[in-house]
Amino acid sequence: MQRFGRYVLLEQVACGGMAEIWRAAAVGAAGFSRVLAVKRMLPHLAAQPSFVRMFVDEAKIAAVLNHPNILQVLDLGQHAGLTFLTMEFVAGRSLSGILTACLEKKLRLPLPFCVSVVAQALDGLHFAHEKRDSQDRPMKIIHRDISPQNIMVGFDGTVRLADFGIAKAAQRTSDTAEGCIRGKASYMAPEQVRAEAFDQRADLYAMGVVLYELLSMKCMRRGTDDLAVLMEAATGAYARFEERGVDIPQELAAVVYQALGADRDARWQTAAEFSRALRMLQERNTGGSPPLSDFMNQLFPEEVAAELAAQRRFAVAMEKFASANTMEINLILSREGAQASAQGRGPLSAPSLTLPGQSSALEEDATEWVEEAVMEPPAEPQVRRRRSPLALFLGMAAVLGAALVPLLRAPPTGTVVVTSSPPGALIHIDGEPRGPSPVTLTELPPGALVVNATAAGFEAATQQLTVTAGDVTAVSLVLQPSAVTIMLTTSPAGAVVKVDGVAAGTAPLLLRLARSTLVRLTAELTGYLPMDRALIPEQAPSSMTLELEPVPVVIRMENRAHRRRPALRTDRVTPSPQPSGTGLLALQSKPWARIFVDGADTGRFTPVTNLQVPTGQHTVRLVNEETGLSSEFSVDVATGATVKAARILN
């Protein structure tokens, strides 16, 4: 024990590359005392302004984040030339320490535990992301270091997100140098690795990696060093659960996969949305959040016992501090030190606790999750408890109540099973969110309802159905991409490609076009005639080539007398008789146009999908009377067929 300003440092519990963390006591007037954690910068870094600014920024950001799932920062100060901050003290383990203990004991983390911990951490993350300053301006906080080391689970079941040391915020005084990236390589989003502009969705990607590793008990990134991991992360590729032999419920896997989207627009867009999806799965499958403290006590029985013993021992000292003045506190510390030396236990005899941002030697070994060892199914720890008479009475009442349920005639209900393509779309029933697909909805009242599916990067899909009592109704919603990707090449290559007159790049290139909008593609290359092509992207192939024709060579003839005029054709072409029957025309144009068929005004305008015409060949003329633009072309319509055509008027 030692005095440090107005705090008493009871024991050192962790020491990292930047700071050391102590269990400490705050002693105040009128017998006040409180256990907290003191994070003190190491002496050799205290003279480096960049480290001091980073330390101060962490305190400033975390101090305003007052949320049950964020480790609370209480104070920032300097003493004896050392910058320090004080935090609430959480007796527990980081997720990396929990993973290490499970690997040592050959246990797999229970799925409800994984889901509940990450959901609570996401609640804290959402609070940080949405935090506004005293003038109601968004603080734009991005944690940038989400990892198992920075998520704490207390022995009492509390979950805390910690270590905002490298967080990015609008009010931050220090920031990352241009061209540098900060964070742990294994948990970085692709855009973060590529040093592109990134936002809070990078934190959601990292939380997806954490959940992936909790569920699989294996590292998601399997590179041999940080450089290899970064190169793998830059592509956004990863092995799915089934590829690694991990059996995870399909619904839960879909939630994780959406968090790990290489395109951030395809991910969960907010931490609250991600957390809500997990909680809905948990509520539907387990009936609620499990008590995390039960599992922590079963996994760490010796550590919990040692922590309780330390609390009792330090409680005695704190009672003495609370009723002592400054001089008396110094005397108590001297006597405690002498007594500890006489007993041979030293001043730091209490158990060492793993705190956020720190790694024990055991946790360093946990980086070897890349080993593909097959895990045995978890042996669920059993804890026998003596049941009180009241608990026995309540248990009997529950049994009797269950026996009486069938006798109470509940109103008949139906079940709906909703799937989507792609999976993982957010399902709404009559406007109420019900979680990601596939989803099974039970106890629905009979009658009509509307099912809606939405997903980032796709157009919403809606279907109305009728629930029948006692029946299971299955519905599958197919979501169409909101944009179409086309690989465009030109022959020869190197032509400048324009979309509706705006340069898009040099071929070959990948075009991303709106699905149902008529667009005009132009390819231009010196020495070749420009190529124009009108198309509707959703009807176009995924790859196409534009063939460019060379500019024709003009040969000037000096003797014009030798020029021969082509003979005039005097024969008339007799149109072939049209077979009986009808077909349909589906026409689009840009801009809109009045439709003439064989010179007759149809009275219809583009776009049209069901213009009925006789079978055979026809001349179609599209005219925009406001601009004077038009287009004329021939179509050959077969009986019962639909001919589609799209034109840009000129």
VENNOR-V995599 format. One record per residue. RES is the residue in three letters. SS is DSSP state (A for helix, B for strand, O for the rest). OMEGA is omega in whole degrees, -180 to 180 (* if undefined). D_FIRST is the distance of its C-alpha to the first C-alpha in Angstrom with 1 decimal. Layout:
RES:SS:OMEGA:D_FIRST ; RES:SS:OMEGA:D_FIRST
//
This chain:
MET:O:179:0.0 ; GLN:B:179:3.8 ; ARG:B:177:7.1 ; PHE:B:-176:9.7 ; GLY:O:180:13.0 ; ARG:O:179:13.4 ; TYR:B:172:10.5 ; VAL:B:179:6.9 ; LEU:B:-175:5.5 ; LEU:B:179:4.7 ; GLU:B:174:6.3 ; GLN:B:-177:9.1 ; VAL:B:179:12.3 ; ALA:B:177:15.0 ; CYS:B:180:16.2 ; GLY:O:-177:19.8 ; GLY:O:-176:22.3 ; MET:O:-174:21.6 ; ALA:B:173:18.0 ; GLU:B:-176:14.7 ; ILE:B:-178:13.4 ; TRP:B:162:10.0 ; ARG:B:-173:9.8 ; ALA:B:177:8.9 ; ALA:B:172:10.2 ; ALA:B:-176:13.1 ; VAL:B:-179:13.9 ; GLY:O:-178:17.5 ; ALA:O:174:20.4 ; ALA:O:175:22.2 ; GLY:O:-179:19.4 ; PHE:O:173:18.6 ; SER:B:-178:15.5 ; ARG:B:175:15.3 ; VAL:B:177:13.5 ; LEU:B:178:14.2 ; ALA:B:175:13.7 ; VAL:B:176:13.1 ; LYS:B:-172:15.4 ; ARG:B:-179:15.0 ; MET:B:179:18.1 ; LEU:O:-173:17.9 ; PRO:A:-175:18.8 ; HIS:A:178:22.2 ; LEU:A:-174:23.3 ; ALA:O:-179:22.5 ; ALA:O:-179:25.8 ; GLN:O:-175:27.9 ; PRO:A:-177:29.4 ; SER:A:179:30.4 ; PHE:A:179:26.9 ; VAL:A:179:25.7 ; ARG:A:179:28.7 ; MET:A:180:28.1 ; PHE:A:-179:24.5 ; VAL:A:179:25.8 ; ASP:A:178:28.7 ; GLU:A:-179:26.5 ; ALA:A:-178:24.8 ; LYS:A:-179:28.2 ; ILE:A:-175:29.9 ; ALA:A:-176:27.4 ; ALA:A:-178:26.7 ; VAL:O:-178:30.4 ; LEU:O:-178:30.4 ; ASN:O:-176:29.8 ; HIS:O:-178:30.9 ; PRO:O:-177:29.8 ; ASN:O:174:30.0 ; ILE:B:179:28.1 ; LEU:O:-171:24.3 ; GLN:O:172:23.8 ; VAL:B:-172:22.3 ; LEU:B:-172:21.2 ; ASP:B:175:20.5 ; LEU:B:-179:21.0 ; GLY:B:176:20.0 ; GLN:B:176:19.1 ; HIS:B:179:16.5 ; ALA:O:178:16.7 ; GLY:O:-178:19.5 ; LEU:B:175:17.7 ; THR:B:-179:19.3 ; PHE:B:169:17.2 ; LEU:B:179:18.2 ; THR:B:-177:16.8 ; MET:B:172:18.4 ; GLU:B:-179:18.8 ; PHE:O:179:16.7 ; VAL:O:176:19.3 ; ALA:O:-178:18.6 ; GLY:B:-178:21.5 ; ARG:B:170:23.1 ; SER:B:179:25.1 ; LEU:A:178:28.8 ; SER:A:176:28.7 ; GLY:A:178:26.2 ; ILE:A:177:28.6 ; LEU:A:179:31.6 ; THR:A:-179:30.1 ; ALA:A:179:29.5 ; CYS:A:179:33.0 ; LEU:A:179:34.5 ; GLU:A:-176:32.9 ; LYS:O:179:34.2 ; LYS:O:177:37.6 ; LEU:O:172:37.3 ; ARG:O:178:38.7 ; LEU:O:177:36.9 ; PRO:O:-179:39.1 ; LEU:A:179:41.1 ; PRO:A:178:40.2 ; PHE:A:-179:36.5 ; CYS:A:-176:37.1 ; VAL:A:-177:39.4 ; SER:A:-179:37.1 ; VAL:A:-178:34.0 ; VAL:A:178:36.0 ; ALA:A:179:37.9 ; GLN:A:177:34.7 ; ALA:A:177:33.3 ; LEU:A:176:36.7 ; ASP:A:177:36.5 ; GLY:A:180:33.4 ; LEU:A:179:35.1 ; HIS:A:178:38.3 ; PHE:A:179:36.4 ; ALA:A:-179:35.0 ; HIS:A:-175:38.5 ; GLU:A:-174:40.2 ; LYS:O:177:37.8 ; ARG:B:-177:39.6 ; ASP:O:-175:38.3 ; SER:O:177:38.9 ; GLN:O:176:42.5 ; ASP:O:174:43.2 ; ARG:O:178:43.3 ; PRO:B:179:42.2 ; MET:O:176:38.9 ; LYS:O:-178:40.2 ; ILE:O:171:36.8 ; ILE:B:-174:36.9 ; HIS:O:177:33.7 ; ARG:O:-179:35.1 ; ASP:O:176:32.3 ; ILE:O:-180:33.0 ; SER:O:179:32.0 ; PRO:A:180:30.5 ; GLN:A:-173:27.2 ; ASN:A:173:27.0 ; ILE:B:-176:28.0 ; MET:B:171:25.3 ; VAL:B:-179:26.4 ; GLY:B:175:24.0 ; PHE:O:179:24.3 ; ASP:O:177:25.9 ; GLY:O:178:28.5 ; THR:O:178:27.5 ; VAL:B:-178:28.5 ; ARG:B:169:27.0 ; LEU:B:-172:28.4 ; ALA:O:171:25.8 ; ASP:O:173:25.5 ; PHE:O:-175:28.1 ; GLY:O:179:27.2 ; ILE:O:-179:30.8 ; ALA:O:177:32.5 ; LYS:B:180:35.9 ; ALA:O:-177:36.8 ; ALA:O:-175:39.5 ; GLN:O:-175:37.1 ; ARG:O:-180:34.9 ; THR:O:176:34.7 ; SER:O:180:34.3 ; ASP:O:-177:36.3 ; THR:O:175:37.5 ; ALA:O:-179:39.9 ; GLU:O:-180:43.5 ; GLY:O:179:44.2 ; CYS:O:176:40.6 ; ILE:O:-179:39.2 ; ARG:O:-180:35.6 ; GLY:O:179:34.2 ; LYS:O:-172:34.3 ; ALA:A:-173:37.8 ; SER:A:-173:38.2 ; TYR:A:-178:37.8 ; MET:O:175:39.8 ; ALA:O:-179:43.0 ; PRO:A:-178:46.2 ; GLU:A:178:46.7 ; GLN:A:179:43.2 ; VAL:A:-178:43.8 ; ARG:O:178:47.2 ; ALA:O:175:45.5 ; GLU:O:174:47.7 ; ALA:O:-180:47.0 ; PHE:O:-178:44.9 ; ASP:O:-173:43.7 ; GLN:O:178:41.5 ; ARG:A:173:43.5 ; ALA:A:176:41.7 ; ASP:A:-180:38.6 ; LEU:A:175:40.9 ; TYR:A:-180:42.1 ; ALA:A:178:38.5 ; MET:A:174:37.9 ; GLY:A:177:41.1 ; VAL:A:179:39.9 ; VAL:A:-179:36.7 ; LEU:A:177:38.9 ; TYR:A:-176:41.3 ; GLU:A:176:38.6 ; LEU:A:-177:37.2 ; LEU:A:-176:40.8 ; SER:A:-175:41.9 ; MET:O:180:38.8 ; LYS:O:175:39.9 ; CYS:O:177:39.3 ; MET:O:177:42.0 ; ARG:O:-172:42.3 ; ARG:O:179:43.2 ; GLY:O:-178:43.4 ; THR:O:178:42.4 ; ASP:O:-176:40.5 ; ASP:A:-179:39.4 ; LEU:A:179:42.9 ; ALA:A:179:44.7 ; VAL:A:180:42.6 ; LEU:A:179:43.3 ; MET:A:178:47.0 ; GLU:A:-178:47.1 ; ALA:A:-177:45.3 ; ALA:A:-180:47.6 ; THR:A:-177:50.6 ; GLY:O:-178:48.9 ; ALA:O:176:50.2 ; TYR:O:179:48.3 ; ALA:O:179:49.3 ; ARG:O:-176:49.9 ; PHE:A:-176:48.6 ; GLU:A:178:52.0 ; GLU:A:-179:52.2 ; ARG:A:176:49.0 ; GLY:O:-179:50.1 ; VAL:O:-178:47.7 ; ASP:O:-179:49.2 ; ILE:O:176:48.1 ; PRO:O:-175:50.1 ; GLN:A:-179:52.4 ; GLU:A:-179:51.4 ; LEU:A:178:47.7 ; ALA:A:-180:48.6 ; ALA:A:178:50.7 ; VAL:A:180:47.8 ; VAL:A:-178:45.7 ; TYR:A:178:48.7 ; GLN:A:178:49.2 ; ALA:A:-175:45.6 ; LEU:O:179:46.3 ; GLY:O:178:49.5 ; ALA:O:175:50.1 ; ASP:O:-175:51.8 ; ARG:A:177:49.3 ; ASP:A:180:52.2 ; ALA:A:-179:52.5 ; ARG:O:164:48.9 ; TRP:O:-174:47.4 ; GLN:O:177:47.5 ; THR:O:177:44.5 ; ALA:A:179:41.3 ; ALA:A:179:42.6 ; GLU:A:178:45.8 ; PHE:A:-180:44.0 ; SER:A:-179:41.8 ; ARG:A:179:44.8 ; ALA:A:179:46.7 ; LEU:A:-178:43.9 ; ARG:A:179:43.7 ; MET:A:175:47.5 ; LEU:A:-178:47.6 ; GLN:A:-179:44.8 ; GLU:A:-177:46.6 ; ARG:A:-173:49.9 ; ASN:A:-176:48.8 ; THR:A:179:46.1 ; GLY:O:178:46.6 ; GLY:O:-178:43.2 ; SER:O:180:39.6 ; PRO:O:176:38.1 ; PRO:O:-176:34.8 ; LEU:A:-178:32.3 ; SER:A:179:29.7 ; ASP:A:-179:32.2 ; PHE:A:-180:32.4 ; MET:A:179:28.6 ; ASN:A:179:28.1 ; GLN:A:-179:31.0 ; LEU:A:-176:29.8 ; PHE:O:-177:26.1 ; PRO:A:-178:26.4 ; GLU:A:-179:23.7 ; GLU:A:178:21.2 ; VAL:A:179:21.9 ; ALA:A:180:21.5 ; ALA:A:179:18.1 ; GLU:A:178:17.0 ; LEU:A:178:18.4 ; ALA:A:179:16.7 ; ALA:A:179:13.2 ; GLN:A:179:14.3 ; ARG:A:-178:15.5 ; ARG:A:-179:12.4 ; PHE:A:178:10.2 ; ALA:A:179:13.4 ; VAL:A:-179:13.3 ; ALA:A:-178:10.1 ; MET:A:175:11.5 ; GLU:A:178:14.8 ; LYS:A:-180:13.5 ; PHE:A:-174:12.0 ; ALA:A:-177:15.4 ; SER:O:-176:17.5 ; ALA:O:173:15.8 ; ASN:O:-174:16.7 ; THR:A:-179:14.8 ; MET:A:-179:15.3 ; GLU:A:177:14.3 ; ILE:A:179:11.0 ; ASN:A:179:10.2 ; LEU:A:179:11.7 ; ILE:A:180:9.8 ; LEU:A:179:6.4 ; SER:A:-180:8.7 ; ARG:A:179:10.3 ; GLU:A:180:7.6 ; GLY:A:179:6.9 ; ALA:A:-180:10.7 ; GLN:A:179:11.5 ; ALA:A:179:9.8 ; SER:A:-180:11.8 ; ALA:A:-180:14.8 ; GLN:A:177:14.9 ; GLY:O:-177:14.7 ; ARG:O:179:12.5 ; GLY:O:-176:9.6 ; PRO:O:-175:5.9 ; LEU:O:-173:7.7 ; SER:O:-178:10.5 ; ALA:O:-176:11.3 ; PRO:O:178:14.3 ; SER:O:-179:14.5 ; LEU:O:176:16.6 ; THR:O:-179:19.2 ; LEU:O:-174:19.2 ; PRO:O:178:22.3 ; GLY:O:-179:23.5 ; GLN:O:179:21.6 ; SER:O:172:23.3 ; SER:O:178:22.1 ; ALA:A:179:24.4 ; LEU:A:-179:26.1 ; GLU:A:176:26.9 ; GLU:A:178:28.3 ; ASP:A:-176:30.8 ; ALA:A:177:31.7 ; THR:A:178:33.7 ; GLU:A:176:36.3 ; TRP:A:-178:37.6 ; VAL:A:176:40.7 ; GLU:O:-176:41.8 ; GLU:O:179:44.7 ; ALA:O:179:43.8 ; VAL:O:-178:45.5 ; MET:O:173:43.0 ; GLU:O:175:44.0 ; PRO:O:-175:44.3 ; PRO:O:172:41.0 ; ALA:O:-176:40.8 ; GLU:O:179:39.7 ; PRO:O:-179:36.9 ; GLN:O:177:38.3 ; VAL:O:-179:36.3 ; ARG:O:180:38.3 ; ARG:O:175:37.8 ; ARG:O:-177:39.6 ; ARG:O:-180:41.8 ; SER:O:176:42.3 ; PRO:A:179:45.9 ; LEU:A:179:45.5 ; ALA:A:179:44.5 ; LEU:A:180:47.5 ; PHE:A:179:49.8 ; LEU:A:178:48.6 ; GLY:A:178:49.1 ; MET:A:179:52.7 ; ALA:A:179:53.4 ; ALA:A:180:52.4 ; VAL:A:180:54.8 ; LEU:A:179:57.6 ; GLY:A:179:57.0 ; ALA:A:-180:57.2 ; ALA:A:-178:60.5 ; LEU:A:-176:61.9 ; VAL:A:-179:61.1 ; PRO:O:-178:64.2 ; LEU:O:180:66.4 ; LEU:O:-174:65.4 ; ARG:O:178:67.5 ; ALA:O:179:65.2 ; PRO:O:-178:67.0 ; PRO:O:-179:67.8 ; THR:B:178:65.7 ; GLY:B:-178:65.8 ; THR:B:177:63.5 ; VAL:B:176:63.3 ; VAL:B:-176:61.9 ; VAL:B:172:61.2 ; THR:B:180:60.9 ; SER:B:173:61.0 ; SER:B:3:61.9 ; PRO:O:177:59.5 ; PRO:O:178:57.0 ; GLY:O:178:53.9 ; ALA:O:180:55.8 ; LEU:B:-176:54.5 ; ILE:B:175:57.0 ; HIS:B:173:58.1 ; ILE:B:-176:60.3 ; ASP:O:177:62.3 ; GLY:O:-179:59.7 ; GLU:B:-179:56.7 ; PRO:B:-179:54.2 ; ARG:B:176:54.0 ; GLY:B:-177:51.8 ; PRO:B:177:52.7 ; SER:O:-3:55.8 ; PRO:O:-177:56.7 ; VAL:B:178:56.2 ; THR:B:-177:57.8 ; LEU:B:-177:58.5 ; THR:B:176:59.5 ; GLU:B:176:60.9 ; LEU:B:179:62.6 ; PRO:B:179:65.5 ; PRO:O:179:68.9 ; GLY:B:-177:70.4 ; ALA:B:174:70.1 ; LEU:B:-179:66.9 ; VAL:B:178:66.0 ; VAL:B:-179:63.6 ; ASN:B:179:62.1 ; ALA:B:178:60.0 ; THR:B:177:58.2 ; ALA:O:-180:56.3 ; ALA:O:180:55.3 ; GLY:O:-179:58.1 ; PHE:B:173:60.7 ; GLU:O:-178:63.2 ; ALA:O:176:62.7 ; ALA:B:-176:64.8 ; THR:B:176:66.2 ; GLN:B:176:68.2 ; GLN:B:180:69.6 ; LEU:B:-180:70.0 ; THR:B:177:71.0 ; VAL:B:179:68.8 ; THR:O:-179:70.9 ; ALA:O:176:69.8 ; GLY:O:-178:69.0 ; ASP:O:174:69.3 ; VAL:B:180:66.9 ; THR:B:179:67.6 ; ALA:B:178:66.4 ; VAL:B:179:66.3 ; SER:B:-178:65.4 ; LEU:B:179:64.8 ; VAL:B:-179:65.5 ; LEU:O:178:63.7 ; GLN:O:177:65.5 ; PRO:B:178:63.5 ; SER:O:177:63.6 ; ALA:B:180:64.6 ; VAL:B:178:66.6 ; THR:B:-179:65.7 ; ILE:B:173:68.7 ; MET:B:-176:68.9 ; LEU:B:175:71.6 ; THR:B:175:73.5 ; THR:B:176:76.6 ; SER:B:1:79.4 ; PRO:O:-179:79.2 ; ALA:O:175:75.4 ; GLY:O:179:74.0 ; ALA:O:175:75.7 ; VAL:B:-176:73.9 ; VAL:B:176:73.3 ; LYS:B:175:73.4 ; VAL:B:-176:72.7 ; ASP:O:176:74.9 ; GLY:O:-179:75.4 ; VAL:B:-178:71.8 ; ALA:B:-180:70.7 ; ALA:B:179:68.3 ; GLY:B:-178:68.1 ; THR:B:-179:70.1 ; ALA:O:2:71.3 ; PRO:O:178:70.0 ; LEU:B:-179:67.3 ; LEU:B:179:65.6 ; LEU:B:174:66.8 ; ARG:B:-171:64.9 ; LEU:B:176:67.5 ; ALA:B:-169:67.8 ; ARG:O:-166:69.4 ; SER:O:-179:72.5 ; THR:O:177:73.3 ; LEU:B:-178:76.3 ; VAL:B:178:75.4 ; ARG:B:178:77.5 ; LEU:B:177:76.4 ; THR:B:176:77.9 ; ALA:B:-177:77.8 ; GLU:B:180:79.1 ; LEU:O:-179:79.7 ; THR:O:180:81.8 ; GLY:O:-178:85.2 ; TYR:B:177:85.0 ; LEU:O:177:86.1 ; PRO:O:179:83.3 ; MET:B:177:82.5 ; ASP:B:177:81.9 ; ARG:B:175:80.7 ; ALA:B:-180:80.1 ; LEU:B:171:78.0 ; ILE:B:-171:75.9 ; PRO:A:-177:72.6 ; GLU:A:178:72.2 ; GLN:A:-177:75.7 ; ALA:O:175:75.1 ; PRO:O:-178:74.2 ; SER:O:175:70.6 ; SER:B:-179:72.0 ; MET:B:-179:75.2 ; THR:B:175:77.1 ; LEU:B:-180:79.3 ; GLU:B:-179:82.3 ; LEU:O:179:83.3 ; GLU:O:178:87.0 ; PRO:B:175:88.0 ; VAL:O:-178:89.8 ; PRO:O:179:93.6 ; VAL:O:-179:95.6 ; VAL:O:178:98.6 ; ILE:O:-180:101.7 ; ARG:O:179:104.2 ; MET:O:-177:107.8 ; GLU:O:-177:110.2 ; ASN:O:-176:113.3 ; ARG:A:-179:112.8 ; ALA:A:-179:116.2 ; HIS:A:180:114.7 ; ARG:O:179:112.2 ; ARG:O:177:113.1 ; ARG:O:178:112.3 ; PRO:O:-180:111.2 ; ALA:O:179:113.9 ; LEU:O:179:113.7 ; ARG:O:-179:113.2 ; THR:O:-179:115.8 ; ASP:O:179:114.8 ; ARG:O:180:112.8 ; VAL:O:179:110.0 ; THR:O:-179:110.7 ; PRO:O:179:107.5 ; SER:O:180:107.0 ; PRO:O:-179:107.5 ; GLN:O:177:104.2 ; PRO:O:-180:103.5 ; SER:O:179:103.2 ; GLY:O:-180:99.8 ; THR:B:173:96.9 ; GLY:B:-177:93.4 ; LEU:B:172:90.5 ; LEU:B:172:89.2 ; ALA:B:-171:85.5 ; LEU:B:172:85.4 ; GLN:B:177:82.7 ; SER:B:177:83.1 ; LYS:B:-1:81.4 ; PRO:O:-179:82.4 ; TRP:O:-177:84.0 ; ALA:O:170:87.7 ; ARG:B:-173:90.8 ; ILE:B:173:92.1 ; PHE:B:177:95.7 ; VAL:B:-179:97.0 ; ASP:O:177:100.4 ; GLY:O:-178:101.0 ; ALA:B:177:100.6 ; ASP:B:-179:97.9 ; THR:B:-176:95.8 ; GLY:B:-180:94.3 ; ARG:B:-180:90.9 ; PHE:B:175:88.0 ; THR:O:-1:85.1 ; PRO:O:178:82.8 ; VAL:B:-177:84.8 ; THR:B:-172:84.2 ; ASN:B:179:87.4 ; LEU:B:-176:90.5 ; GLN:B:179:93.3 ; VAL:B:177:96.1 ; PRO:B:177:99.0 ; THR:O:177:98.5 ; GLY:B:-177:99.4 ; GLN:B:-178:98.8 ; HIS:B:173:98.1 ; THR:B:-179:97.5 ; VAL:B:176:94.5 ; ARG:B:179:94.1 ; LEU:B:-175:91.0 ; VAL:B:170:91.6 ; ASN:B:-171:89.2 ; GLU:O:-179:91.7 ; GLU:O:-176:89.4 ; THR:O:-177:88.6 ; GLY:O:180:91.7 ; LEU:B:-179:89.7 ; SER:B:176:90.9 ; SER:B:-179:90.9 ; GLU:B:-179:93.6 ; PHE:B:-180:93.3 ; SER:B:177:95.0 ; VAL:B:177:93.6 ; ASP:B:-171:95.0 ; VAL:B:176:94.3 ; ALA:O:-179:94.8 ; THR:O:178:95.7 ; GLY:O:-177:92.6 ; ALA:O:175:90.2 ; THR:B:178:87.9 ; VAL:B:-179:88.0 ; LYS:B:179:85.0 ; ALA:B:178:85.3 ; ALA:B:-177:83.2 ; ARG:B:169:84.5 ; ILE:B:-175:83.5 ; LEU:O:178:86.4 ; ASN:O:*:87.8
//
